[in-house]
Amino acid sequence: MGASLQEVKRRISSTKKTEQITGAMQMVSTAKLSQIQRHATGYQAYAEKIRSVITHLAKSHLLDSGVASSSAASNHADGDQINGLEMLVKRPVKTTGIIVVTSDRGLVGSYNSNVIKQTLDLITNGNHSTDDIVIIAIGGTGADFFKKRGFNVAYEYRGVSDIPKFRETHELVKRIITMYSEEIYDELYVCYNHFVNSMTSEFRAEPMLPISAMNIGSEGLGEESASGFTAEYEMEPSEDAILEVVLPQYAESLIYGSILDAKTAEHASSSTAMKSATDNAKDIISSLELQYNRARQSAITTEITEITGAQAALD
C-alpha cells in the first residue's frame, strides 16, 4: 500500500509541474495575442486603402492596359525592386502554386491540422496531383508535412516572428513573383487560418497571382465601394510606372496580411490549447488527490484494525 501511495504522490507532483508549465504558456500566448491584435488593428487601415486602390484600378480597366504592357516589357527589376507588371501576366494553367501558412512548432491545438487538411481538400477538389502542384511553405510544420508526402516544396520560409513586421515579407514576395515570372507556377493561392475570435478560426484560400479584376473581386475587397466607380485616372509619369509601384504593395499587403492573420489565429489557438491542458491537469490532480486520500485512509484503517486485533489477542 505504501508503494502505491508513493506512486500516486509522484504523479500528483508531476502533474502539478505540468500545470505550471501549461499555465505559463497560456499567459505567454495570451500576451502575444493581445499584442498582435493591436498591431493588426493598425495595419488594417493601410491594407484596406491599398486594396481599395487596386479595386478601383481594376474597375477603370487600368489593369487590362497593364497586362498589354507587361507582355512586351522585359524584367528590369534591380536589387530590391519588384517588377509589378509581371504580376499581371496571365497564361494557361499547367501548374498551380499554393502558399500554405502554418506554425513552426506544435502545442497550438488544431491550428496546423485544420489548414493542412483544408489545403489537401482544395488540391483534391481541383483534381490536382503532386505533379502539378507547387507548395510555398511559410512555417516548418507545413513544409515538413508536404515534403513527406511527395509534393514539390519549391520554397520554405521558417522562423516567422511572433509579431511579424512588414519588412519581413519583402524578400518573400520578391521570390514569389520571380518564381511566377519564371513560370514555376501559372497561378497562385494563399491558404491560411483566418482569426475570427479567441475560440474560432476559419480556413481561407485567396487567389493572388495573376492579379486581375476577377480575383480581386472574389476576395470581396472593396467590391461594394467600387461598384459604382466610373472615374478616369490621370497618371504621372505613366500608367506602367504607377502599376509597378502599386501592384507590389498590393502583393506585400496580401502576403503580410495573411501571415499576420494566421499568426493571430495561431496565438489564439495556442492560448486555448494551453488553457484546456491546464484545466485537464487540474482535473487530474483533483482525481489523484482523491485517490491518494482514499488510499491513505484505507492504509490508516488497516493499521488501526491490525493494532486493535493485536491488542485483543494480548488481552
C-alpha positions as MATLAB code, in Angstrom:
seq = 'MGASLQEVKRRISSTKKTEQITGAMQMVSTAKLSQIQRHATGYQAYAEKIRSVITHLAKSHLLDSGVASSSAASNHADGDQINGLEMLVKRPVKTTGIIVVTSDRGLVGSYNSNVIKQTLDLITNGNHSTDDIVIIAIGGTGADFFKKRGFNVAYEYRGVSDIPKFRETHELVKRIITMYSEEIYDELYVCYNHFVNSMTSEFRAEPMLPISAMNIGSEGLGEESASGFTAEYEMEPSEDAILEVVLPQYAESLIYGSILDAKTAEHASSSTAMKSATDNAKDIISSLELQYNRARQSAITTEITEITGAQAALD';
ca = [
       0.000    0.000    0.000;
       2.928    2.327    0.820;
       4.390    1.939   -2.671;
       1.003    2.716   -4.171;
       0.756    5.896   -2.119;
       4.239    6.953   -3.205;
       3.360    6.362   -6.857;
       0.189    8.468   -6.600;
       2.142   11.173   -4.794;
       4.741   11.250   -7.575;
       2.003   11.528  -10.204;
       0.423   14.438   -8.325;
       3.770   16.231   -8.150;
       4.487   15.603  -11.839;
       1.034   16.794  -12.935;
       1.348   19.960  -10.839;
       4.598   20.792  -12.629;
       2.870   20.225  -15.975;
       0.036   22.505  -14.859;
       2.521   25.249  -14.007;
       4.182   24.932  -17.438;
       0.926   24.962  -19.417;
      -0.388   27.828  -17.287;
       2.729   29.882  -18.042;
       2.485   29.056  -21.760;
      -1.158   30.140  -21.739;
      -0.236   33.503  -20.233;
       2.550   33.997  -22.803;
       0.231   33.124  -25.726;
      -2.484   35.423  -24.360;
       0.017   38.293  -24.083;
       1.223   37.692  -27.649;
      -2.386   37.564  -28.866;
      -3.120   40.910  -27.239;
      -0.028   42.495  -28.832;
      -0.660   41.170  -32.331;
      -4.324   42.196  -32.226;
      -3.302   45.796  -31.521;
      -0.748   45.589  -34.323;
      -3.285   44.080  -36.742;
      -5.843   46.787  -35.970;
      -3.381   49.486  -37.008;
      -2.392   47.596  -40.157;
      -5.971   47.159  -41.370;
      -6.280   50.836  -42.310;
      -3.333   50.562  -44.729;
      -4.461   47.189  -46.113;
      -7.984   48.406  -46.818;
      -6.670   51.515  -48.579;
      -4.236   49.732  -50.892;
      -6.837   47.089  -51.753;
      -9.414   49.775  -52.435;
      -6.980   51.475  -54.850;
      -6.338   48.186  -56.669;
     -10.088   47.532  -56.892;
     -10.635   50.955  -58.446;
      -7.811   50.346  -60.900;
      -9.469   47.114  -61.920;
     -12.818   48.849  -62.358;
     -11.246   51.548  -64.533;
      -9.573   48.810  -66.676;
      -6.071   50.116  -65.983;
      -5.024   46.597  -65.028;
      -6.018   45.477  -68.526;
      -3.712   48.078  -70.062;
      -1.005   46.919  -67.678;
      -1.380   43.373  -68.985;
      -0.757   44.586  -72.522;
       2.308   46.486  -71.380;
       3.657   43.583  -69.353;
       3.597   41.209  -72.317;
       6.048   43.451  -74.135;
       8.099   44.616  -71.152;
      11.326   42.983  -70.039;
      12.099   42.238  -66.420;
      14.127   45.278  -65.417;
      13.823   44.953  -61.635;
      17.119   45.618  -59.897;
      18.182   44.953  -56.329;
      15.171   45.131  -54.010;
      12.812   46.430  -56.695;
       9.893   44.222  -57.737;
       8.561   44.398  -61.277;
       4.829   44.752  -60.627;
       3.819   44.257  -64.265;
       4.968   40.631  -64.062;
       2.048   40.031  -61.699;
      -0.491   40.804  -64.422;
       0.707   38.190  -66.912;
      -1.961   35.539  -67.392;
      -1.201   32.242  -69.145;
      -2.729   28.749  -69.468;
      -2.655   26.984  -66.102;
      -0.416   23.934  -66.100;
       0.925   24.209  -62.560;
      -0.768   25.719  -59.510;
       1.204   27.296  -56.692;
      -0.137   27.253  -53.132;
       1.242   29.313  -50.261;
       0.493   27.389  -47.052;
       0.845   29.327  -43.793;
       1.400   27.139  -40.711;
       3.363   27.415  -37.472;
       6.958   26.352  -36.830;
       6.028   24.499  -33.666;
       3.328   22.388  -32.085;
       1.189   22.920  -28.975;
      -1.275   25.015  -30.983;
      -4.298   22.728  -30.894;
      -5.923   22.014  -34.244;
      -4.413   25.091  -35.912;
      -1.953   23.267  -38.193;
      -4.080   20.201  -38.872;
      -7.009   22.386  -39.956;
      -5.120   24.410  -42.569;
      -3.276   21.314  -43.886;
      -6.470   19.264  -44.169;
      -8.354   22.070  -45.920;
      -5.430   22.649  -48.304;
      -5.388   18.945  -49.201;
      -9.158   19.124  -49.822;
      -8.569   22.128  -52.098;
      -5.984   20.141  -54.056;
      -8.250   17.087  -54.290;
     -11.362   19.047  -55.306;
      -9.346   20.780  -58.022;
      -8.343   17.385  -59.458;
      -4.686   18.173  -58.884;
      -1.850   15.753  -58.209;
       1.624   16.094  -56.728;
       2.937   16.697  -60.267;
       1.011   19.907  -60.985;
       1.176   21.484  -57.516;
       3.990   23.673  -56.198;
       4.000   24.378  -52.468;
       5.432   27.525  -50.912;
       5.521   26.787  -47.189;
       5.520   29.568  -44.616;
       6.152   27.683  -41.385;
       8.040   24.469  -40.690;
       5.019   22.259  -39.954;
       3.543   22.679  -43.430;
       6.941   22.344  -45.123;
       7.713   19.055  -43.365;
       4.223   17.670  -43.971;
       4.137   18.272  -47.722;
       7.741   17.141  -48.209;
       6.976   13.785  -46.612;
       4.015   13.311  -48.951;
       5.989   13.888  -52.126;
       4.847   17.403  -53.001;
       7.213   19.845  -54.677;
       8.052   22.330  -51.908;
       9.775   24.920  -54.071;
      10.384   27.399  -51.264;
      10.033   27.393  -47.490;
      10.172   30.249  -45.037;
      10.741   29.403  -41.370;
      11.160   31.487  -38.267;
       8.312   33.972  -38.710;
       8.323   36.392  -35.780;
       5.636   36.130  -33.105;
       4.655   39.687  -34.038;
       5.599   39.794  -37.762;
       6.995   43.018  -39.201;
       6.032   44.297  -42.636;
       9.645   44.400  -43.864;
       9.950   40.626  -43.338;
       7.684   39.978  -46.313;
       9.601   41.933  -48.962;
      12.128   39.233  -49.877;
       9.389   36.598  -49.678;
       7.124   38.495  -52.097;
      10.063   39.187  -54.406;
      10.879   35.476  -54.524;
       7.235   34.530  -55.120;
       6.869   36.952  -58.058;
      10.200   35.818  -59.531;
       9.019   32.206  -59.426;
       5.830   33.269  -61.199;
       7.731   35.131  -63.922;
       9.980   32.068  -64.341;
       6.796   30.009  -64.922;
       7.413   27.687  -61.981;
       3.643   28.009  -61.480;
       0.918   29.648  -63.554;
      -1.466   30.696  -60.768;
      -1.049   31.190  -57.043;
      -3.291   30.828  -53.987;
      -2.688   31.792  -50.351;
      -4.063   29.301  -47.784;
      -4.182   30.166  -44.096;
      -6.351   30.234  -40.971;
      -8.315   33.466  -40.568;
      -8.710   34.725  -36.997;
     -12.380   35.114  -36.043;
     -12.142   35.285  -32.255;
     -10.098   33.756  -29.445;
     -12.011   30.476  -29.779;
     -12.579   30.248  -33.523;
     -10.626   30.462  -36.775;
     -11.680   29.611  -40.320;
      -9.762   28.438  -43.375;
      -9.266   30.834  -46.285;
      -7.868   30.233  -49.766;
      -7.378   33.529  -51.621;
      -6.156   33.925  -55.223;
      -3.034   36.074  -55.506;
      -1.496   35.689  -58.970;
      -2.134   36.673  -61.659;
      -3.727   39.902  -60.441;
      -6.927   40.646  -62.293;
     -10.310   42.243  -61.714;
     -11.770   38.741  -61.299;
      -9.610   37.517  -58.426;
      -9.673   40.910  -56.689;
     -13.469   40.782  -56.717;
     -13.511   37.173  -55.486;
     -11.759   38.244  -52.292;
     -14.533   40.699  -51.539;
     -12.061   43.553  -51.139;
     -13.755   46.870  -51.589;
     -16.176   45.423  -54.108;
     -19.139   47.313  -52.728;
     -17.333   50.658  -52.593;
     -16.136   50.278  -56.178;
     -19.402   49.025  -57.649;
     -20.406   52.458  -58.934;
     -16.906   53.660  -59.757;
     -16.643   55.256  -63.216;
     -13.952   57.943  -62.820;
     -10.875   58.040  -65.013;
      -7.339   58.290  -63.640;
      -4.738   60.743  -64.883;
      -1.352   59.242  -64.100;
       2.119   60.743  -63.996;
       4.694   59.802  -65.131;
       2.852   56.845  -66.759;
       0.366   54.070  -66.082;
       3.094   51.409  -66.131;
       5.257   53.319  -63.646;
       2.339   53.644  -61.228;
       1.356   49.979  -61.546;
       4.951   48.867  -60.952;
       4.783   50.614  -57.569;
       1.202   49.864  -56.527;
       0.976   46.185  -57.517;
       3.963   45.023  -55.413;
       2.499   46.951  -52.479;
      -0.758   45.092  -53.004;
       1.053   41.735  -53.116;
       3.011   42.575  -49.978;
      -0.164   43.654  -48.188;
      -1.886   40.393  -49.164;
       1.015   38.173  -48.059;
       1.750   40.156  -44.907;
      -1.949   40.358  -44.052;
      -2.259   36.579  -44.429;
       0.787   35.957  -42.201;
      -0.438   38.476  -39.616;
      -3.932   36.983  -39.633;
      -2.562   33.437  -39.414;
      -0.203   34.360  -36.560;
      -3.129   35.891  -34.670;
      -5.093   32.659  -35.121;
      -2.008   30.674  -34.054;
      -1.614   32.591  -30.778;
      -5.343   32.266  -30.083;
      -5.233   28.523  -30.759;
      -2.142   28.125  -28.569;
      -3.784   30.045  -25.722;
      -6.933   27.928  -25.987;
      -4.948   24.671  -26.159;
      -2.834   25.583  -23.131;
      -5.927   26.623  -21.157;
      -7.521   23.279  -21.976;
      -4.327   21.463  -20.935;
      -4.182   23.424  -17.671;
      -7.832   22.662  -16.890;
      -7.260   18.967  -17.653;
      -4.207   18.951  -15.375;
      -6.277   20.435  -12.561;
      -8.936   17.742  -13.055;
      -6.277   15.018  -12.974;
      -4.715   16.497   -9.834;
      -8.114   16.603   -8.137;
      -8.774   12.969   -9.090;
      -5.326   11.827   -7.929;
      -5.615   13.686   -4.639;
      -8.948   11.979   -4.021;
      -7.365    8.628   -4.885;
      -4.414    9.383   -2.594;
      -6.643   10.384    0.323;
      -8.771    7.271   -0.064;
      -5.699    5.041   -0.243;
      -4.166    6.784    2.769;
      -7.409    6.470    4.726;
      -7.572    2.796    3.798;
      -3.993    2.277    4.961;
      -4.713    4.036    8.292;
      -7.870    1.986    8.791;
      -5.941   -1.211    8.113;
      -3.232   -0.247   10.608;
      -5.824    0.609   13.280;
      -7.565   -2.718   12.667;
      -4.288   -4.597   12.996;
      -3.388   -2.769   16.206;
      -6.826   -3.393   17.653;
      -6.673   -7.066   16.712;
      -3.217   -7.431   18.264;
      -4.375   -5.703   21.445;
      -7.410   -8.023   21.642;
      -5.146  -11.056   21.223;
      -2.924   -9.917   24.086;
      -5.939   -9.461   26.343;
];
